[in-house]
Amino acid sequence: MKKMLSICFIFTFLFTLINFTSVSALDPKYETVKVGLYYSSSAKTNLTLASDTGFQLGYMQENTFVPLYSMAETSLSLAYSSNASLMINGTLANITNGNIAFVSNSGVLSLDGAAYRGGIELVPTAENTFTVINFVNINDYIASVVGKEMSPSWNIEALKAQAVCARSYTISTFSKHSSLGFNLCATQDCQVYKGISGESEKTVQAAHETKDQVLTYEGNVASTLYSSSNGGSTAYSKNVWGNDVPYLTAKLDIHENPAEISNSPWQIKLTNEEIKEKLAQNGIDIGDVYDMEVTGADEFGRTYKVTIYGTKGSFDLVNDKTRTFFGLRSQKYSITDSKTNTAKLYAKGSGEASYISSYNCISSTGIKEAPAQIGIQTVSGIKSYSIRNASISDGTYLLDGTGWGHGLGMSQWGAKAMADKGFLYTDILDFYYTGTTLE
């Protein structure tokens, strides 16, 4: 038996060396994550904690719980009085300021009926409300995040890739909400986290089998951004948030399976009036809107610049604003209107070449889309062919796109497709994060 154990150990050690650079342990400061559950406008005025085995009451010192005394009660009703004194089950507690924390003697407690591991920290605000924070072991946190960011029924290799991404993102953005007293929030602004309800046998397995593993780039933990789907190509970080990150680059994604992606393709319709109203809501006045077109896109068709024309001037949407300004699902889209819908044409006169906006209605062999009328358009004295789409009314724009999210890094649907094809989680990470190392 001892000999067999030794052989197994050697095999495991070699496997570890082949697949990733091992580190002895995660930096202790990352072992506990403080997750903001309710804060600012969502801060609580009162709440109920429950534990079948009673509580330990104490306080947090950095990310470490310091116990003060035990409480036999299995249910605690908490509120702040008008003078910022804590009330526990209707009785004034002997604590008038500062934060307070509770852990269950069993390691699991419920907050207003929702179960969490770790403990709950309450920080009083000037409005006599609670900022509510769940402090939890990072691997328990990852197991929950994986189950809320990706379907727990998916292939384990996809779930393991998601676990590494979630852990790397957690560490690389650990101070994102430090000004509010916690590390990350529990929403899509950070990563979706719902405590124990996010866990399943497979998400716990994914977190355990990738324990302490992160992606690094040139010695630093990588910011492993991910989105639901990229629509066929990943994005350049410079075309999303303006900064050039080498491992977040654009490439053709041959793995996504469009047939199984429920939120893609998509289409929305906008009118000149709706566009003008949206601009006004953002303090932008360019007069009456009369045109909108894509004026910048990468080689894979991901939009990074849209120009809106009005009677008083024009306005450019740049990078991620081309998605978020109108609440679009992604930056991978085209714009079709009732006017010029030709293939890309450039007319050169006495000055520089003039771009004629278009939407894939003409190919080298002729018309590709039927509802059109061929006419002659004059641009600076140069005649060029154009197509008028008779199916779209004047002043209306169709935005046709694929993908959901910013398109940076890993596509979750792409990860699923790769795993279903037999790729390992290491292969998935290598594909989506160019030049990174698994450590």
Backbone torsions as a table, in degrees:
resi	resn	phi	psi	omega
1	MET	NA	-43.8	180.0
2	LYS	-62.4	-39.3	179.2
3	LYS	-63.7	-41.9	179.3
4	MET	-63.2	-41.3	178.8
5	LEU	-61.7	-40.0	179.6
6	SER	-63.8	-42.2	178.6
7	ILE	-62.9	-44.5	178.4
8	CYS	-60.2	-40.2	-179.3
9	PHE	-64.3	-44.3	179.9
10	ILE	-61.7	-43.4	179.8
11	PHE	-61.0	-45.8	-179.4
12	THR	-61.5	-40.5	-179.5
13	PHE	-64.3	-43.7	178.8
14	LEU	-65.1	-40.6	178.6
15	PHE	-59.8	-40.9	178.9
16	THR	-62.1	-44.1	-179.5
17	LEU	-64.7	-36.5	-178.7
18	ILE	-69.4	-39.9	-169.4
19	ASN	-91.7	-31.6	177.8
20	PHE	-161.9	157.2	176.8
21	THR	-77.8	120.1	-174.6
22	SER	-81.3	141.9	169.3
23	VAL	-117.6	150.9	-171.5
24	SER	-65.6	-36.6	179.4
25	ALA	-168.6	157.6	175.2
26	LEU	-67.0	145.0	176.0
27	ASP	-52.8	126.7	-175.8
28	PRO	-53.3	-29.0	-177.4
29	LYS	-68.2	-14.7	179.2
30	TYR	-99.4	-0.4	-174.9
31	GLU	-68.0	-27.2	177.3
32	THR	-118.6	130.0	178.6
33	VAL	-109.0	132.0	175.2
34	LYS	-98.9	115.6	-175.2
35	VAL	-108.4	122.9	177.6
36	GLY	-76.1	113.1	179.8
37	LEU	-90.9	-44.8	179.7
38	TYR	-138.0	125.6	-175.9
39	TYR	-161.1	165.2	-179.4
40	SER	51.9	-122.2	-175.8
41	SER	-68.1	-19.5	-179.7
42	SER	-98.4	5.7	-179.0
43	ALA	-56.9	147.9	-174.1
44	LYS	-88.6	143.8	170.5
45	THR	-92.0	-26.9	175.1
46	ASN	-157.7	161.8	179.8
47	LEU	-162.4	167.4	179.6
48	THR	-125.3	129.8	173.5
49	LEU	-108.9	141.7	179.3
50	ALA	-136.4	143.8	176.3
51	SER	-156.2	127.8	-178.3
52	ASP	-65.9	-19.2	-174.7
53	THR	-112.7	12.4	-178.8
54	GLY	82.5	-176.6	-170.9
55	PHE	-130.1	158.8	161.3
56	GLN	-106.4	130.7	177.6
57	LEU	-106.1	137.1	179.5
58	GLY	-168.0	-146.3	-179.9
59	TYR	-148.3	166.5	-179.8
60	MET	-99.4	131.6	172.3
61	GLN	-113.7	103.7	-165.8
62	GLU	58.7	-119.7	178.9
63	ASN	-107.8	23.7	-179.0
64	THR	-115.8	131.9	178.4
65	PHE	-80.9	129.8	177.4
66	VAL	-113.3	108.8	-177.1
67	PRO	-75.0	147.5	175.6
68	LEU	-111.9	-52.1	177.0
69	TYR	-159.3	166.9	-177.5
70	SER	-93.3	153.2	176.4
71	MET	-129.4	127.0	-178.8
72	ALA	-79.2	-19.4	-178.0
73	GLU	-58.3	142.4	179.1
74	THR	-99.4	-8.0	177.7
75	SER	-141.7	131.3	-177.9
76	LEU	-125.2	123.6	173.7
77	SER	-99.7	119.7	-171.6
78	LEU	-117.8	139.4	176.4
79	ALA	-159.6	159.0	174.4
80	TYR	-102.3	137.1	175.8
81	SER	-78.5	175.6	-176.5
82	SER	-63.1	-23.9	179.0
83	ASN	-99.3	23.4	176.2
84	ALA	65.3	25.5	173.5
85	SER	-92.6	141.3	-177.7
86	LEU	-80.0	131.4	175.3
87	MET	-107.7	126.5	176.9
88	ILE	-118.2	117.5	-176.4
89	ASN	51.9	39.5	175.6
90	GLY	82.0	-0.7	-178.9
91	THR	-110.0	137.6	179.4
92	LEU	-65.7	122.5	178.6
93	ALA	-81.1	155.3	-177.8
94	ASN	-84.8	43.5	178.2
95	ILE	-137.5	120.5	-175.0
96	THR	-108.8	-15.3	178.6
97	ASN	-156.3	171.4	179.9
98	GLY	84.0	176.4	-178.6
99	ASN	-88.3	162.7	-179.9
100	ILE	-142.1	147.6	-176.0
101	ALA	-137.0	151.0	-179.8
102	PHE	-131.0	138.0	168.8
103	VAL	-127.8	150.2	176.5
104	SER	-82.3	145.8	176.1
105	ASN	-64.9	-19.6	178.8
106	SER	-96.7	-7.3	-179.8
107	GLY	91.4	-5.3	179.2
108	VAL	-131.3	131.7	175.9
109	LEU	-136.2	167.0	177.7
110	SER	-118.2	143.8	177.5
111	LEU	-118.1	110.1	-176.7
112	ASP	49.2	39.8	175.1
113	GLY	93.1	-11.7	179.5
114	ALA	-97.0	129.7	-174.0
115	ALA	-87.5	138.4	178.9
116	TYR	-137.2	148.2	168.5
117	ARG	-86.9	170.4	179.9
118	GLY	75.9	-134.5	-177.8
119	GLY	-145.6	178.2	-178.9
120	ILE	-120.6	128.1	175.2
121	GLU	-109.3	136.5	178.6
122	LEU	-115.9	126.3	179.0
123	VAL	-118.4	119.4	-178.6
124	PRO	-70.0	147.0	176.7
125	THR	-112.5	170.4	-179.9
126	ALA	-66.7	-16.8	-178.5
127	GLU	-95.0	15.1	-177.9
128	ASN	59.3	41.4	175.0
129	THR	-123.6	172.2	177.4
130	PHE	-104.1	132.9	155.5
131	THR	-84.5	123.1	-174.0
132	VAL	-107.0	123.0	-174.9
133	ILE	-125.4	133.2	172.5
134	ASN	-100.0	118.0	174.4
135	PHE	-100.2	127.3	-167.6
136	VAL	-147.6	149.1	176.0
137	ASN	-58.9	139.7	-173.1
138	ILE	-59.9	-35.1	-178.5
139	ASN	-75.5	-30.6	171.1
140	ASP	-66.8	-39.7	177.2
141	TYR	-61.7	-45.8	-178.9
142	ILE	-62.4	-42.1	-179.7
143	ALA	-59.2	-36.7	178.4
144	SER	-74.5	-43.7	-179.8
145	VAL	-60.4	-43.9	-179.8
146	VAL	-57.1	-41.2	-178.4
147	GLY	-71.9	-18.9	178.2
148	LYS	-101.2	-23.8	179.2
149	GLU	-91.4	-18.5	-178.1
150	MET	-145.8	147.4	-179.2
151	SER	-63.5	125.4	-179.8
152	PRO	-62.9	-15.3	-179.8
153	SER	-81.1	-9.0	-175.8
154	TRP	-72.3	166.7	179.4
155	ASN	-51.5	137.0	-176.0
156	ILE	-59.3	-30.9	179.8
157	GLU	-67.5	-35.7	174.9
158	ALA	-67.0	-41.3	179.2
159	LEU	-64.9	-36.7	178.1
160	LYS	-68.8	-38.2	175.0
161	ALA	-62.0	-41.4	178.4
162	GLN	-64.2	-38.0	179.6
163	ALA	-63.0	-44.7	178.3
164	VAL	-64.5	-41.9	177.9
165	CYS	-61.1	-46.4	-178.3
166	ALA	-63.1	-40.5	179.9
167	ARG	-68.5	-44.2	179.9
168	SER	-64.2	-42.0	178.7
169	TYR	-63.5	-41.1	179.4
170	THR	-57.7	-48.6	-176.6
171	ILE	-70.9	-39.5	-178.0
172	SER	-71.3	-18.6	179.7
173	THR	-121.1	29.3	-170.8
174	PHE	-60.4	-26.3	-177.1
175	SER	-103.5	16.8	-173.3
176	LYS	-55.2	-41.8	-177.4
177	HIS	-117.5	31.2	-177.6
178	SER	-61.0	-30.2	179.9
179	SER	-66.1	-19.6	178.9
180	LEU	-99.2	0.5	175.3
181	GLY	96.0	7.1	177.9
182	PHE	-142.7	175.9	-175.0
183	ASN	-88.5	-57.8	-178.9
184	LEU	-132.6	158.2	175.6
185	CYS	-89.3	179.9	-175.3
186	ALA	-106.6	15.5	-176.1
187	THR	-115.5	-177.3	-180.0
188	GLN	-64.5	-16.2	175.4
189	ASP	-62.0	-28.3	172.9
190	CYS	-115.9	-94.1	173.3
191	GLN	-143.5	142.0	-178.3
192	VAL	-69.8	127.4	-177.3
193	TYR	-140.0	128.0	-178.6
194	LYS	-131.8	26.8	178.2
195	GLY	68.3	-144.5	-173.6
196	ILE	-64.9	-27.0	-179.2
197	SER	-63.4	-18.1	178.2
198	GLY	-85.2	-10.4	-175.5
199	GLU	-85.4	150.4	167.9
200	SER	-147.6	172.1	179.9
201	GLU	-57.0	-40.2	-176.6
202	LYS	-75.7	-34.1	179.1
203	THR	-72.3	-34.9	174.5
204	VAL	-64.8	-41.5	176.8
205	GLN	-60.8	-44.1	-179.7
206	ALA	-61.6	-42.8	178.8
207	ALA	-66.2	-41.6	-177.7
208	HIS	-67.8	-44.5	-175.3
209	GLU	-74.8	-10.5	174.9
210	THR	-116.1	18.6	-174.1
211	LYS	-48.9	128.6	177.4
212	ASP	71.8	-2.2	-177.4
213	GLN	-81.6	135.6	176.8
214	VAL	-138.7	160.4	171.8
215	LEU	-92.8	137.1	177.2
216	THR	-125.0	157.7	173.5
217	TYR	-136.8	118.6	-177.9
218	GLU	51.3	43.1	173.2
219	GLY	88.6	-7.1	180.0
220	ASN	-111.6	146.0	177.1
221	VAL	-63.2	129.5	-175.5
222	ALA	-76.7	148.8	173.9
223	SER	-85.3	90.8	-170.4
224	THR	-85.0	73.5	178.0
225	LEU	-67.3	150.5	178.9
226	TYR	-150.6	160.4	179.4
227	SER	-144.0	171.0	-176.5
228	SER	-61.0	-56.0	176.6
229	SER	-152.1	153.8	-177.5
230	ASN	-105.5	-3.5	176.4
231	GLY	75.3	14.9	176.6
232	GLY	117.0	-8.9	175.9
233	SER	-159.4	144.2	174.8
234	THR	-78.0	171.5	-173.9
235	ALA	-109.5	153.6	167.3
236	TYR	-77.0	130.8	179.4
237	SER	-60.4	-33.3	-179.7
238	LYS	-65.0	-24.5	179.9
239	ASN	-92.3	1.8	176.7
240	VAL	-110.5	-61.8	-177.6
241	TRP	-116.1	9.4	170.7
242	GLY	88.3	-13.8	179.9
243	ASN	-103.1	143.1	-176.1
244	ASP	-94.3	106.1	178.7
245	VAL	-107.6	116.8	-171.6
246	PRO	-55.7	-35.6	-175.9
247	TYR	-89.1	-1.6	173.7
248	LEU	-112.6	80.1	-172.9
249	THR	-123.7	165.8	-177.8
250	ALA	-84.7	137.1	173.2
251	LYS	-156.1	155.6	176.1
252	LEU	-67.4	130.4	178.0
253	ASP	-100.9	102.9	-177.0
254	ILE	-86.3	-0.3	-172.3
255	HIS	-97.9	-34.6	-178.7
256	GLU	-52.9	137.5	178.4
257	ASN	-107.0	98.2	-175.4
258	PRO	-57.0	-28.9	-176.0
259	ALA	-65.5	-23.5	-177.1
260	GLU	-106.5	-0.4	-178.4
261	ILE	-89.5	115.2	-172.0
262	SER	-76.1	-23.6	-174.5
263	ASN	-105.2	21.9	-179.0
264	SER	-154.4	139.9	3.7
265	PRO	-77.8	174.5	-179.2
266	TRP	-141.8	161.3	177.9
267	GLN	-148.6	137.6	170.9
268	ILE	-131.3	160.5	179.9
269	LYS	-120.6	133.9	176.8
270	LEU	-127.3	146.7	175.4
271	THR	-112.7	163.8	177.1
272	ASN	-56.0	-39.0	-179.0
273	GLU	-66.7	-41.7	179.3
274	GLU	-66.4	-38.5	177.9
275	ILE	-64.8	-44.6	178.7
276	LYS	-60.4	-41.7	179.9
277	GLU	-64.1	-42.0	179.5
278	LYS	-65.3	-39.3	176.4
279	LEU	-62.5	-43.8	-179.4
280	ALA	-61.4	-38.1	178.4
281	GLN	-62.2	-23.1	179.0
282	ASN	-104.7	16.2	175.7
283	GLY	72.8	26.3	-177.3
284	ILE	-112.9	126.5	-179.3
285	ASP	-126.4	107.9	174.1
286	ILE	-118.7	21.8	179.7
287	GLY	79.7	-154.7	178.2
288	ASP	-76.1	128.0	-179.6
289	VAL	-75.9	134.7	178.0
290	TYR	-130.2	-4.7	178.1
291	ASP	-163.6	153.6	175.0
292	MET	-150.2	135.4	-178.9
293	GLU	-151.5	156.2	172.1
294	VAL	-75.5	121.3	179.6
295	THR	-116.1	4.1	175.5
296	GLY	-156.9	125.8	177.7
297	ALA	-151.2	150.1	179.1
298	ASP	-80.3	-176.9	-174.5
299	GLU	-69.1	-10.7	178.9
300	PHE	-105.2	6.1	176.9
301	GLY	87.7	16.5	176.0
302	ARG	-86.8	123.2	-175.9
303	THR	-73.5	136.1	171.4
304	TYR	-130.6	-0.5	175.2
305	LYS	-151.7	128.0	175.1
306	VAL	-126.3	130.3	179.5
307	THR	-107.9	130.0	177.1
308	ILE	-109.5	128.5	-176.7
309	TYR	-106.7	136.1	177.1
310	GLY	-134.1	172.9	-178.0
311	THR	-69.2	-15.4	179.2
312	LYS	-108.7	1.8	-179.0
313	GLY	146.6	-160.6	-178.9
314	SER	-133.2	164.6	179.2
315	PHE	-141.7	136.1	-178.7
316	ASP	-105.5	130.9	166.3
317	LEU	-94.4	128.2	-172.9
318	VAL	-125.0	142.0	175.4
319	ASN	54.9	-130.2	-173.1
320	ASP	-62.8	-21.7	177.9
321	LYS	-63.3	-24.5	177.3
322	THR	-66.8	-16.0	175.4
323	ARG	-102.1	-49.4	-169.8
324	THR	-78.8	-26.2	-174.7
325	PHE	-59.6	-42.1	178.7
326	PHE	-104.4	10.1	178.5
327	GLY	66.9	37.9	-179.3
328	LEU	-79.0	161.4	-178.0
329	ARG	-76.1	-29.0	-178.3
330	SER	-157.6	177.2	174.5
331	GLN	-94.2	1.2	-177.9
332	LYS	-96.2	89.2	-177.7
333	TYR	-156.5	166.6	174.1
334	SER	-124.2	162.3	179.4
335	ILE	-119.3	125.9	177.0
336	THR	-117.1	134.4	173.6
337	ASP	-130.8	-169.0	-175.1
338	SER	-84.5	-4.1	-173.9
339	LYS	-98.0	-121.1	-172.9
340	THR	-77.4	111.8	-179.6
341	ASN	-123.6	56.3	-178.1
342	THR	-101.3	172.9	168.8
343	ALA	-68.8	168.8	-176.5
344	LYS	-61.0	122.6	178.5
345	LEU	-127.8	141.6	175.7
346	TYR	-123.2	128.0	179.2
347	ALA	-112.0	121.8	-178.0
348	LYS	-107.8	119.9	176.7
349	GLY	-110.8	-133.9	-179.7
350	SER	-74.2	-23.5	-179.1
351	GLY	-106.5	-147.0	180.0
352	GLU	-76.6	165.4	179.0
353	ALA	-63.7	137.5	179.2
354	SER	-103.9	126.1	-179.1
355	TYR	-84.2	132.1	176.4
356	ILE	-104.3	112.9	-175.1
357	SER	-63.6	154.8	-171.2
358	SER	-159.7	171.9	172.0
359	TYR	-147.2	85.2	164.4
360	ASN	33.9	41.1	179.5
361	CYS	-96.2	-13.0	-178.2
362	ILE	-127.8	140.0	172.1
363	SER	-122.3	-176.9	-179.3
364	SER	-66.0	-19.2	-179.5
365	THR	-98.4	-2.2	177.6
366	GLY	129.7	-160.1	-175.3
367	ILE	-69.7	133.4	178.7
368	LYS	-100.9	-26.4	-179.5
369	GLU	-119.5	135.9	-169.4
370	ALA	-75.3	-45.6	-171.2
371	PRO	-71.9	75.7	-174.9
372	ALA	-151.7	158.7	176.1
373	GLN	-127.2	128.6	-179.6
374	ILE	-81.8	134.4	177.8
375	GLY	-144.0	-179.3	178.0
376	ILE	-113.5	129.5	179.7
377	GLN	-119.2	140.1	178.4
378	THR	-102.5	124.8	177.8
379	VAL	-123.9	108.3	-179.8
380	SER	52.0	39.7	177.6
381	GLY	83.2	-3.5	-179.8
382	ILE	-102.9	127.1	179.7
383	LYS	-86.5	136.4	176.1
384	SER	-145.7	154.5	179.9
385	TYR	-74.7	147.3	175.5
386	SER	-143.9	165.7	178.5
387	ILE	-126.8	134.9	176.3
388	ARG	-106.6	121.1	-178.3
389	ASN	-82.8	108.6	-174.6
390	ALA	-76.7	-10.6	-177.2
391	SER	-86.4	-7.7	-179.4
392	ILE	-114.5	127.9	-178.6
393	SER	-72.7	155.8	179.2
394	ASP	-58.9	142.2	178.4
395	GLY	77.0	14.5	179.8
396	THR	-123.7	142.8	-177.7
397	TYR	-128.8	133.9	173.4
398	LEU	-102.2	125.4	177.2
399	LEU	-108.2	110.4	-179.0
400	ASP	-107.2	123.9	-175.9
401	GLY	-142.6	172.4	173.9
402	THR	-132.1	158.2	178.2
403	GLY	90.6	164.4	178.6
404	TRP	-146.3	113.8	179.2
405	GLY	115.4	-174.4	-174.6
406	HIS	-74.2	-18.9	176.4
407	GLY	81.3	5.0	180.0
408	LEU	-85.3	139.7	175.2
409	GLY	68.5	-139.8	-172.4
410	MET	-74.9	134.4	166.5
411	SER	-87.2	124.4	-179.7
412	GLN	-66.2	-39.9	176.1
413	TRP	-68.2	-34.6	175.6
414	GLY	-65.4	-38.9	177.2
415	ALA	-62.9	-41.3	177.5
416	LYS	-60.7	-46.8	-178.6
417	ALA	-62.2	-41.3	178.6
418	MET	-64.6	-43.8	179.6
419	ALA	-63.0	-40.2	179.6
420	ASP	-66.1	-24.3	177.0
421	LYS	-83.5	-5.6	178.6
422	GLY	105.4	2.9	177.7
423	PHE	-72.9	147.5	175.1
424	LEU	-84.3	164.8	179.9
425	TYR	-61.6	-30.5	177.3
426	THR	-65.6	-37.3	177.0
427	ASP	-64.9	-41.2	-179.5
428	ILE	-61.9	-46.6	-179.3
429	LEU	-65.3	-40.3	178.1
430	ASP	-60.6	-39.6	-177.0
431	PHE	-68.8	-43.7	-172.0
432	TYR	-88.5	-18.9	-178.0
433	TYR	-124.8	85.8	-172.7
434	THR	-61.1	125.5	174.1
435	GLY	80.5	8.2	179.4
436	THR	-87.4	166.1	179.8
437	THR	-125.8	137.2	175.8
438	LEU	-87.9	119.9	-178.7
439	GLU	-125.3	NA	NA
